[in-house]
Amino acid sequence: MGRFATTAELYEQYRPPYPAEFFRTVARQVALSGQQTLIDLGTGPGLLARGFAPYAGRVVAVDPEPRMLAAARAAAARVGAHVTFLEGRAEDLPEDVGGFDVVTIGRALHWMDRNALGPLFARLVAPGGAVVVCASSSVRDSRNPWLDDYEMARRSWSDERLLSDAGKGRETHRNLAGILARAGFGVVETVKVETTHQVSARDLACRVLTFSSSSPAAVGDRAEAMLADIESRLLPFSRDGVLTETVVSVADVARRLS
């Protein structure tokens, strides 16, 4: 069982959402008009594949975790999104999988073999195509005054052996331009869409379960105590148990350097 197996049913429900405006804006920037092909690498529960499906003619989604793919298939069926799902690592995709106008990657890039990205993109990205690296997260400023306490609490309950993975993900996105340049692509534009929504303290606490370092598998029988502790730390920032969260959804659009 993979490290994200126990987060599959939780990820879509509790992670910061990508708004519909984000998909519309990115689709317009990369000229998706309903005819193009798109592949989503490390799709997880299929958030990006499902969100971009209305703007593409063919969508393929890839992930190595069977339970994540099961959750993604169920979610796509609920909304009538036409997506083909493939189990496996992006690096192991068969040569005949085809070329795509757009390759999307969410919070999966830091799990991929960086040395394999150049050859992988060379065969996946069709001439004139783009790589789009996406992320959605809480804005780190005074609009989310609870975030520092929340992150401190999450770290205090996390499996220390796995905490470095979160840092690796942030580092990857900070160094994205360099990573993509080594793969033969350069970031040509960045799309940012900010949204604000209401979220309960309990749901924010449950979001902690979606991280590998504090997943149900990692915390085991400490889960309820962890959730109670984190919720109690959030309540002073809430009104009747509900907090305001400002989320920024980002897409870095990269194209071939030559």
C-alpha positions in Angstrom: 0.0 0.0 0.0 1.4 3.4 -1.0 1.8 6.3 1.4 -1.2 8.1 0.0 -3.5 5.1 0.0 -5.2 6.1 3.3 -5.7 9.7 2.1 -7.6 8.9 -1.1 -11.1 9.5 0.2 -10.0 12.6 2.2 -8.0 14.5 -0.3 -10.8 15.9 -2.5 -13.0 16.8 0.5 -10.4 18.6 2.6 -7.6 20.0 0.4 -7.9 23.7 -0.7 -10.1 23.6 -3.9 -9.4 24.8 -7.4 -12.2 27.2 -8.4 -14.0 27.0 -11.7 -12.5 30.4 -12.6 -9.0 28.9 -12.4 -9.8 26.2 -15.0 -11.4 28.8 -17.3 -8.5 31.2 -17.0 -5.8 28.5 -17.6 -7.7 26.9 -20.4 -7.9 30.3 -22.2 -4.2 30.9 -21.6 -3.1 27.6 -23.2 -5.8 27.8 -25.9 -7.8 24.8 -24.9 -10.9 24.9 -27.1 -12.4 21.5 -26.7 -10.4 19.7 -29.4 -7.0 19.4 -27.7 -5.5 16.5 -25.8 -4.4 16.7 -22.1 -2.6 14.4 -19.7 -2.5 14.9 -16.0 0.5 13.3 -14.3 0.2 12.2 -10.6 -3.5 12.9 -10.8 -4.3 11.8 -7.3 -8.1 12.1 -6.9 -8.3 13.7 -10.4 -8.9 17.3 -9.4 -7.0 18.8 -12.4 -8.1 16.1 -14.9 -11.7 16.6 -14.0 -11.5 20.4 -13.9 -9.9 20.7 -17.4 -12.0 17.9 -19.0 -14.7 20.3 -20.3 -12.0 22.2 -22.2 -10.2 19.3 -23.9 -11.2 16.7 -26.4 -9.3 13.9 -24.8 -8.0 13.7 -21.2 -5.8 11.0 -19.7 -4.9 10.9 -16.0 -2.0 8.9 -14.5 -1.3 7.9 -10.9 0.6 5.0 -9.2 -1.8 4.6 -6.3 -4.8 2.4 -7.0 -7.0 3.8 -4.3 -6.4 7.4 -5.5 -7.4 6.3 -9.0 -10.6 4.6 -7.7 -11.5 7.9 -5.9 -10.7 9.8 -9.2 -12.9 7.5 -11.3 -15.8 7.8 -8.9 -15.6 11.6 -8.8 -15.3 11.8 -12.6 -18.4 9.6 -13.0 -20.4 11.8 -10.5 -19.9 14.9 -12.7 -19.9 13.1 -16.1 -16.3 14.0 -16.9 -14.8 11.9 -19.6 -11.3 10.9 -18.4 -9.2 7.8 -19.2 -7.3 6.7 -16.1 -4.0 4.8 -16.2 -2.3 3.2 -13.2 1.4 3.6 -12.9 4.3 6.2 -12.7 4.5 8.9 -15.2 8.1 7.9 -15.9 6.9 4.4 -16.9 4.3 5.4 -19.4 4.5 3.4 -22.6 6.0 4.9 -25.7 2.7 4.7 -27.6 0.7 6.7 -25.1 0.9 9.6 -27.6 1.7 13.3 -27.6 -0.4 15.8 -25.8 -1.1 19.5 -26.3 -1.1 20.1 -22.5 0.7 18.2 -19.8 -0.6 19.1 -16.3 1.1 18.3 -13.0 -0.3 19.2 -9.5 1.5 18.6 -6.3 3.3 15.6 -7.7 6.4 17.1 -9.4 8.6 16.6 -6.3 7.8 12.8 -6.3 9.0 12.5 -9.9 12.6 11.6 -11.0 14.0 15.0 -12.2 16.5 13.3 -14.4 13.6 11.6 -16.3 11.6 14.8 -16.9 13.5 15.9 -20.0 13.0 12.6 -21.9 9.4 12.3 -20.5 8.3 15.8 -21.6 10.1 15.3 -25.0 7.8 12.4 -25.8 4.6 13.6 -24.1 4.4 17.2 -25.2 3.3 17.7 -28.8 4.9 20.4 -30.9 3.7 23.7 -29.7 2.4 22.2 -26.5 2.8 23.3 -22.9 3.6 21.9 -19.5 1.3 23.4 -16.8 2.3 23.0 -13.1 -0.5 23.7 -10.7 -0.9 24.2 -7.0 -3.6 25.5 -4.7 -2.9 26.6 -1.1 -3.8 28.9 1.7 -2.5 32.4 1.2 0.3 33.0 3.6 -0.5 36.5 4.9 -2.7 38.2 7.4 -5.9 37.2 5.6 -5.4 33.7 7.1 -4.4 34.6 10.6 -4.9 31.1 11.9 -2.4 29.5 9.4 0.8 29.8 11.5 -0.8 28.1 14.5 -2.3 25.5 12.2 1.0 24.6 10.6 2.8 24.4 13.9 0.1 22.0 15.2 0.3 19.9 12.1 4.1 19.6 12.4 3.8 18.7 16.1 1.7 15.6 15.3 3.4 14.6 12.1 5.7 11.7 11.6 9.2 13.4 11.6 10.5 10.9 9.1 8.0 12.1 6.5 8.0 15.8 7.3 10.8 16.4 4.8 8.5 15.5 2.0 6.4 18.6 2.6 9.5 20.7 2.5 10.7 19.1 -0.6 7.4 20.0 -2.3 7.7 23.7 -1.3 11.3 23.7 -2.5 10.4 22.2 -5.8 7.8 24.9 -6.5 10.3 27.6 -5.4 12.9 26.2 -7.8 10.4 25.4 -10.5 12.0 27.5 -13.2 15.3 25.8 -12.8 13.8 22.3 -12.7 11.8 22.9 -15.9 14.8 24.6 -17.6 16.8 21.4 -17.1 14.0 19.5 -18.8 14.1 21.9 -21.8 11.1 24.1 -20.8 10.8 27.6 -19.6 8.0 29.3 -17.6 6.4 31.8 -19.9 3.6 33.0 -17.7 2.0 32.4 -14.3 -1.7 32.4 -13.7 -3.0 33.2 -10.2 -6.6 33.1 -9.1 -7.5 34.0 -5.5 -10.8 32.9 -3.9 -12.2 33.2 -0.4 -14.5 30.6 1.2 -15.8 29.5 4.6 -14.5 26.3 6.2 -15.2 24.7 9.5 -12.5 24.3 12.1 -13.2 20.5 12.0 -12.7 20.3 8.3 -9.5 22.3 8.5 -8.3 19.8 11.2 -9.3 16.9 8.9 -7.2 18.4 6.1 -4.1 17.4 8.2 -5.0 13.8 7.4 -4.4 14.4 3.7 -0.7 14.9 4.1 1.6 11.9 4.0 3.4 12.8 7.2 0.1 13.0 9.2 -2.1 10.6 7.2 -4.3 8.0 9.0 -1.5 5.5 8.3 1.2 7.8 9.8 -0.7 8.8 13.0 -2.6 5.6 13.6 -4.6 5.6 16.8 -3.5 9.2 17.6 -5.8 10.5 14.9 -8.7 11.6 17.0 -6.5 13.2 19.6 -4.7 15.1 16.8 -7.9 16.3 15.3 -9.3 17.5 18.6 -6.1 19.3 19.4 -5.9 21.1 16.0 -9.5 22.0 16.1 -9.2 23.5 19.6 -6.3 25.7 18.3 -8.4 26.9 15.4 -11.5 27.8 17.3 -10.2 31.1 18.8 -9.9 32.3 15.2 -13.4 31.2 14.2 -16.9 32.5 14.5 -19.2 29.7 15.7 -16.6 27.2 14.6 -16.3 28.6 11.0 -13.2 30.3 9.6 -12.5 32.3 6.5 -9.9 30.9 4.2 -8.3 32.8 1.3 -6.9 30.4 -1.3 -4.5 31.1 -4.2 -4.5 28.7 -7.1 -1.5 29.0 -9.3 -0.5 27.6 -12.7 3.0 28.0 -14.2 2.8 27.6 -17.9 6.0 26.4 -19.5 6.9 25.9 -23.2 10.0 24.5 -25.0 13.1 26.7 -24.7 14.1 26.0 -28.3 
